Amino acid sequence: NGIAWTPAALSLSRKLGDRHREMRSLGYIAGQRYNSGDDTWQDIAGQALELARTLEARRFEVQLLISIGGVYASKDPELSMHYLEMALPISQDLQDLQLETQVKLLQLVCALN
């Protein structure tokens, strides 16, 4: 079960000094906590985002920004747009049409709310 192994993976990645695996583990934990209704997901997602920026893991950063933007799209469109506006130029710099399209579709959802 993924929920059981992610804290262990985070701990091990930190022990080994593997910052990329730490970043991914934080991302998984944030998603799990969000899905279980645990509001601490926001802090964990913030840690993952900060680490992605430190590591210059641009694709992970934009995917995380899109995920966070998606969470807020219907309940707080202004906050969602904040994250999506950060994601758009990164997706364009990566020349990733799929990510760019995801951002633009979520921006439309926000505009409709």
Secondary structure as GFF3:
##gff-version 3
##sequence-region A 1 113
A	DSSP	alpha_helix	2	16	.	.	.	ID=ss1
A	DSSP	alpha_helix	19	35	.	.	.	ID=ss2
A	DSSP	alpha_helix	41	55	.	.	.	ID=ss3
A	DSSP	alpha_helix	58	72	.	.	.	ID=ss4
A	DSSP	alpha_helix	77	93	.	.	.	ID=ss5
A	DSSP	alpha_helix	97	112	.	.	.	ID=ss6
###
